[in-house]
Amino acid sequence: MRSTSPDVELASQLRIAIARSARRLRQESGTGLSPSLTAALATVARHGPLTPSELAARERVQRPTVTRIVFRLEEAGLVARAADPGDRRSSLITVTPAGRELLAAARTRKDAFLSERLDALGAADRATLERAAALLEGMFE
């Protein structure tokens, strides 16, 4: 039998809580997109314009996967593809106004969802979560 240290137990609790929280926030986003499509759209919005290879590297997926993702996002009118002036064999992917609107609406819905739950907590619990959010952000940077 393997014994677990308090750090391993805490890591397991955090993993479960973070995964459940992320899943619930995805459900609340209302984008109608899969998690991979939403993540790719957000990455292009945050770091774009990007070539497909740059997007694949940032999303940690293979280039053929990004090709399918970009096609679906382009088909939905959420991204646009244009020739890369630095390399005519490649393209640059940018977020369209519709894509930016979709992401902004999803952020608003998720923030409202969390805000409602925070309103139900006492000041001490909200302060604890504020400190935990800062710690988590620092851990993953």
N, C-alpha and C positions, 0 to 999 in steps of 0.2 A: 504494500500500500504506500502511495506517495503522500508525504505530508506537505501541506501548503503553508507558506508563510503569510503573514498578514498582507504583505504587498501583493502577493499573487491573488489572494482572495479579493482585495480591493480592486485590482486590475480586472478581475472577472466581473465584479459588480459594475464597474464603470463601463466596461465593454457592452454589457447587456443594456444598461441605462442609455448609453449613447446610441446604440443600434436601434433600440425601441423608439427613442426620441426622433432620430433621423427618419425612421420609417413613418412615424405619425406625422411629422412635418411634411414629408413628401405627399402623404395622403391629403393633407390640408391645403396643399399648394394650388390644387385645382387646375393645373396646366393641361392635363390630359396627355402629357408626354411621359415616356418611360424615364426612369432615373438617369439612364445613360444619355438620353437626348437632352434632358434638362441640364445635366452637368456640363455637357459639351456646349450648349447654348450659353450658359453662364460663364464658361471659360472664355469663349470668344468675346463675350461682352466685356469681361474684365481685362483680357490681355490682347484683344484683336487690334487690327486685322492679323490673322494667322494663316500660314500655309497649312495644308492638310497634315504634313509631317510634323509641324510644330504643335498642332492640336493633338495629334496622336501621342507625342511625347508628353505633353502636359496632362493628358487624360490617362496616360500609361496603358495605352491599347495599341494594337497593330494598325498599320496604315489601312488595310482593307476594311477594318471595322470602322475607322473614321470616315472612309469613303461612303459607306452605307449610312452612317449617322448624318453626314453633311447632306447627302441626297435627300433624306427624309426631312431634315430641317429646311432645306431649300424648297422642297415640294410643299411644305406647310407655309412658306413665305416668311420664315423666321430668320433665315440667313440669306445672304447673297454671295455669289462667287464672281470674282473678277480676275482678269489676267494679272499675274505678278509682274510689275514693271522690271524687277530685278532678275527674273527668271521666267521667260515666256512659256516654259514647259510646265510651270506650276500655276497655282491660283492663290488668291488671297480671299479668305472668308471673313465677312463682316456681318454683324447683327443688323437686321432691318429695324425700322421703327416698330413694326408689329412684334418683333422678337423682344425689343426693349420693353414694350408695353406689357407683354406676357410675363416677363421676369419681374417687373415692378408690381404687377397685380399679385403675383405669387408671393413675393416678399411681404406685401401688405397683408394678405390673408394669413400667412404664417406668423407675422408679428402680432396680429390681432388675436390669433389662437393662443399664443404664448402669454400675451398681455392679460387675457381673461383668466388664465390659470394663475398668473402672478398676483392678480387682484385678490384672489381667494386666500392668499398666504399672509401671515403676519409679517411685521417689519423685520424681525430677526431672521426668519426664513428667507425673505427676499435679500437681505444683506449677505446671508450665507451663499445664496445662489449667485449673487453679484461677484463675490470673491471666487467661487468655483469657476465661473465663466472666465474670469481673468487668468486663473491658474491653468485651465484647459487650453485657452488660447496660447499661453506661453509654452505649454508642453508640446504643442503641435507645430510651433513655428520652427 
